[in-house]
């Protein structure tokens, strides 16, 4: 029997810390208990935290065991999430107290799901060494969107057949551009033995977008209020255009990936970077 507790917050694991401007992430501890996986959600009052509460409550074989946030402390998390009935789980700002309420939560090591779109590789290496030493499962996921991962995989396959590629993304807010999704796609397409857009790879015209890496992959970022979070990859050669597109309209898109990650991480005893490795 395994129980899992997860929290959403900027990446912090022992002495390792990422930039606090990153999006929420998740940390989990496991313990023997009932058959259900128990989940503690930190940042539970935030949009992604509320979505996680509802998703975990509805998922078979898991349950919300605690809610942590500095906002709406004392409120029932079920009421905060507008659920039909309260969960009888008050929001607390003390994660240690929540973990202590689950018997032997830390005695059996941590199981972590970390959603952090941008993280330095040396931080990942430090976390990996920590997890290896502690035999502690940890998923560091730049994205929890399964659709985004499928887009990335399809782009890699297409790159072997086309000589031109451009990435066009749209976002409602002008923060961290190019986005982590666009950057990840560009990185995936680099070092595959292909040079893209040879006819204008050296142009410095700003309207042509930003070149990421040395392989000629260009990214164009549209920022307008009301736009969905969208990523489109255009591949072309004479007489043919191949288009891949993925839209995110709601944080609900992250929940299937989160639930999958929770189910998988309880069987892992080391760090895994990227949800795609668990698909």
C-alpha positions as CSV (number, residue, x, y, z in Angstrom):
1,X,0.0,0.0,0.0
2,X,1.4,3.4,-1.0
3,X,0.3,6.9,-0.2
4,X,1.6,10.0,-2.0
5,X,1.6,13.6,-0.9
6,X,2.3,16.4,-3.4
7,X,2.6,20.2,-3.1
8,X,2.6,22.9,-5.7
9,X,5.3,25.6,-5.1
10,X,8.5,27.0,-6.7
11,X,11.1,24.3,-6.9
12,X,12.7,23.8,-3.5
13,X,14.3,20.5,-2.5
14,X,16.5,20.5,0.6
15,X,19.3,23.0,-0.2
16,X,18.6,23.2,-3.9
17,X,16.4,26.1,-5.2
18,X,15.3,27.3,-8.6
19,X,14.3,30.8,-9.6
20,X,11.2,31.9,-7.6
21,X,9.7,33.3,-10.8
22,X,9.0,29.8,-12.1
23,X,5.6,28.3,-12.2
24,X,4.3,26.0,-9.5
25,X,5.9,22.6,-9.0
26,X,5.0,19.5,-6.9
27,X,6.8,17.6,-4.2
28,X,5.5,14.3,-2.8
29,X,6.2,12.0,0.1
30,X,5.1,8.4,0.3
31,X,4.1,6.2,3.2
32,X,2.3,2.9,3.8
33,X,-1.4,3.6,4.4
34,X,-4.7,2.7,2.8
35,X,-4.9,1.7,-0.9
36,X,-5.5,5.3,-2.0
37,X,-2.6,7.5,-3.0
38,X,-2.7,10.5,-0.6
39,X,-1.9,13.9,-2.1
40,X,-1.0,17.1,-0.3
41,X,-1.3,20.2,-2.6
42,X,0.7,23.3,-1.9
43,X,-0.5,26.4,-3.5
44,X,-4.0,24.9,-3.3
45,X,-5.8,28.2,-3.4
46,X,-4.2,29.2,-6.7
47,X,-5.8,28.4,-10.1
48,X,-3.6,25.4,-10.8
49,X,-3.8,24.2,-7.2
50,X,-7.6,24.3,-7.3
51,X,-7.6,22.4,-10.6
52,X,-5.3,19.8,-9.0
53,X,-7.6,19.4,-6.0
54,X,-10.6,18.6,-8.2
55,X,-8.6,16.3,-10.5
56,X,-7.1,14.3,-7.6
57,X,-10.5,14.1,-5.9
58,X,-12.1,12.7,-9.1
59,X,-9.2,10.3,-9.9
60,X,-9.6,6.7,-9.0
61,X,-7.2,5.4,-6.3
62,X,-6.1,8.8,-4.9
63,X,-7.4,11.5,-2.5
64,X,-6.5,14.9,-1.2
65,X,-4.9,14.6,2.2
66,X,-3.8,18.2,2.8
67,X,-3.9,21.7,1.3
68,X,-1.1,24.3,1.8
69,X,-1.2,28.0,0.9
70,X,-0.6,31.4,2.4
71,X,-4.0,32.5,1.1
72,X,-7.4,31.7,2.6
73,X,-5.8,29.9,5.5
74,X,-8.4,28.0,7.5
75,X,-10.9,27.8,4.7
76,X,-12.1,24.3,3.6
77,X,-10.3,23.5,0.3
78,X,-13.5,21.9,-1.0
79,X,-15.4,25.1,-0.6
80,X,-12.6,27.1,-2.1
81,X,-12.8,24.9,-5.2
82,X,-16.6,25.3,-5.4
83,X,-17.1,21.6,-4.9
84,X,-20.5,20.2,-4.1
85,X,-19.5,19.3,-0.6
86,X,-16.6,20.4,1.7
87,X,-13.6,18.1,1.9
88,X,-13.2,18.8,5.6
89,X,-9.6,19.7,4.8
90,X,-8.6,23.3,5.9
91,X,-6.0,25.2,4.1
92,X,-2.8,25.6,6.2
93,X,0.3,27.6,5.7
94,X,2.4,25.0,7.6
95,X,3.5,22.1,5.3
96,X,5.5,20.4,8.1
97,X,2.3,20.2,10.2
98,X,0.4,18.7,7.3
99,X,3.1,16.1,6.7
100,X,3.2,15.3,10.4
101,X,-0.5,14.5,10.3
102,X,0.2,11.6,8.0
103,X,1.9,9.0,10.0
104,X,5.5,8.2,9.1
105,X,5.2,10.4,6.0
106,X,8.9,11.3,5.9
107,X,10.2,8.0,7.3
108,X,9.9,6.3,3.9
109,X,11.5,9.0,1.7
110,X,10.0,11.5,-0.7
111,X,8.3,11.0,-4.0
112,X,8.2,14.3,-6.0
113,X,6.4,15.6,-9.0
114,X,8.0,19.0,-9.9
115,X,6.3,21.2,-12.5
116,X,8.8,23.9,-13.4
117,X,8.9,25.1,-17.0
118,X,12.4,26.7,-16.8
119,X,15.1,25.2,-14.7
120,X,18.9,25.3,-14.9
121,X,20.5,22.0,-15.8
122,X,22.9,22.2,-12.9
123,X,20.0,22.4,-10.6
124,X,18.6,19.2,-12.2
125,X,22.0,17.5,-11.8
126,X,22.1,18.5,-8.1
127,X,18.6,17.2,-7.6
128,X,19.4,14.0,-9.4
129,X,22.4,13.3,-7.2
130,X,20.3,14.0,-4.1
131,X,17.5,11.6,-5.3
132,X,20.0,8.9,-6.2
133,X,21.6,9.0,-2.7
134,X,18.2,9.0,-1.0
135,X,16.6,6.4,-3.4
136,X,13.9,9.1,-3.8
137,X,11.7,9.2,-6.9
138,X,11.4,12.7,-8.4
139,X,9.9,13.9,-11.7
140,X,11.0,17.3,-13.0
141,X,8.6,18.2,-15.7
142,X,9.0,21.3,-17.9
143,X,5.5,20.6,-19.0
144,X,2.6,18.5,-17.7
145,X,0.7,18.8,-21.0
146,X,0.6,15.5,-22.8
147,X,-0.5,17.4,-26.0
148,X,2.7,19.6,-25.8
149,X,4.8,16.5,-25.5
150,X,3.2,14.9,-28.5
151,X,3.8,18.1,-30.5
152,X,7.5,18.0,-29.5
153,X,7.8,14.3,-30.6
154,X,6.0,14.9,-33.9
155,X,8.4,17.9,-34.6
156,X,11.4,15.7,-34.1
157,X,10.1,13.2,-36.5
158,X,9.3,15.8,-39.1
159,X,12.7,17.5,-38.8
160,X,14.4,14.7,-40.7
161,X,12.3,15.4,-43.8
162,X,12.1,19.2,-44.1
163,X,14.8,21.8,-44.5
164,X,12.8,24.8,-43.3
165,X,11.1,25.2,-39.9
166,X,9.6,28.2,-38.0
167,X,7.9,28.2,-34.6
168,X,5.1,30.7,-34.0
169,X,3.6,31.0,-30.6
170,X,0.9,33.1,-29.0
171,X,0.5,34.1,-25.4
172,X,-1.8,36.4,-23.5
173,X,1.1,37.8,-21.4
174,X,4.6,38.9,-22.4
175,X,6.5,37.0,-19.8
176,X,9.5,34.6,-20.4
177,X,9.5,34.8,-24.2
178,X,10.3,32.7,-26.1
179,X,8.2,30.4,-24.0
180,X,9.6,27.2,-22.5
181,X,7.6,25.2,-25.0
182,X,9.1,27.0,-28.0
183,X,12.6,26.8,-26.5
184,X,12.2,23.1,-25.8
185,X,11.1,22.4,-29.4
186,X,14.0,24.4,-30.8
187,X,16.5,22.6,-28.5
188,X,15.0,19.2,-29.6
189,X,15.5,20.1,-33.3
190,X,19.1,21.2,-32.7
191,X,22.1,18.9,-33.1
192,X,20.2,16.5,-35.4
193,X,22.5,17.1,-38.3
194,X,20.1,19.5,-40.0
195,X,20.6,23.2,-40.8
196,X,17.3,24.9,-41.3
197,X,16.3,28.0,-43.3
198,X,19.7,28.1,-45.0
199,X,18.6,30.9,-47.5
200,X,18.3,33.5,-44.7
201,X,19.9,31.9,-41.6
202,X,22.3,34.8,-41.3
203,X,19.8,37.6,-41.6
204,X,19.5,40.0,-38.7
205,X,16.1,41.5,-39.7
206,X,14.1,41.5,-36.4
207,X,10.8,40.8,-38.2
208,X,12.2,37.4,-39.1
209,X,12.1,36.3,-35.4
210,X,14.7,35.1,-33.0
211,X,17.1,32.3,-33.9
212,X,17.5,29.8,-31.1
213,X,20.7,27.8,-31.2
214,X,23.0,27.5,-34.2
215,X,20.8,25.4,-36.5
216,X,18.6,28.2,-37.8
217,X,15.3,27.5,-35.9
218,X,13.4,30.7,-35.7
219,X,10.7,31.6,-33.1
220,X,8.1,34.3,-33.5
221,X,6.1,35.3,-30.4
222,X,2.7,36.9,-30.5
223,X,1.5,38.6,-27.4
224,X,-2.1,39.9,-27.2
225,X,-4.6,39.8,-24.3
226,X,-7.2,37.1,-24.8
227,X,-5.0,34.9,-27.0
228,X,-4.9,31.2,-26.0
229,X,-1.5,29.7,-25.2
230,X,-0.7,28.3,-28.6
231,X,2.4,26.8,-30.2
232,X,2.6,26.1,-34.0
233,X,5.5,24.6,-35.8
234,X,5.7,25.1,-39.6
235,X,7.8,22.7,-41.7
236,X,8.2,23.2,-45.4
237,X,10.0,22.3,-48.6
238,X,9.2,23.3,-52.2
239,X,5.5,22.6,-52.9
240,X,4.6,21.4,-49.4
241,X,3.9,22.8,-45.9
242,X,3.5,20.6,-42.8
243,X,1.9,22.3,-39.8
244,X,1.8,21.1,-36.2
245,X,-0.3,23.0,-33.7
246,X,-1.2,22.7,-30.0
247,X,-3.5,25.0,-28.0
248,X,-3.9,25.3,-24.3
249,X,-7.1,27.1,-23.2
250,X,-7.2,26.1,-19.5
251,X,-5.1,24.6,-16.8
252,X,-7.3,21.6,-17.0
253,X,-5.0,20.5,-19.9
254,X,-2.3,19.8,-17.3
255,X,-4.3,17.5,-15.1
256,X,-4.1,14.3,-17.1
257,X,-0.3,14.6,-17.1
258,X,-0.3,15.4,-13.4
259,X,-2.5,12.4,-12.5
260,X,-0.3,10.1,-14.7
261,X,2.8,11.5,-13.0
262,X,1.5,10.8,-9.5
263,X,0.7,7.2,-10.5
264,X,4.1,6.6,-12.0
265,X,6.3,8.3,-9.5
266,X,5.5,6.0,-6.6
267,X,7.4,3.2,-8.4
268,X,10.5,5.3,-9.2
269,X,13.6,5.7,-7.0
270,X,15.6,8.3,-8.9
271,X,15.1,11.5,-10.8
272,X,13.4,11.6,-14.2
273,X,13.6,14.8,-16.3
274,X,10.6,15.2,-18.6
275,X,7.1,13.7,-18.4
276,X,7.6,12.1,-21.8
277,X,9.9,9.5,-20.2
278,X,6.9,8.2,-18.3
279,X,4.4,8.1,-21.2
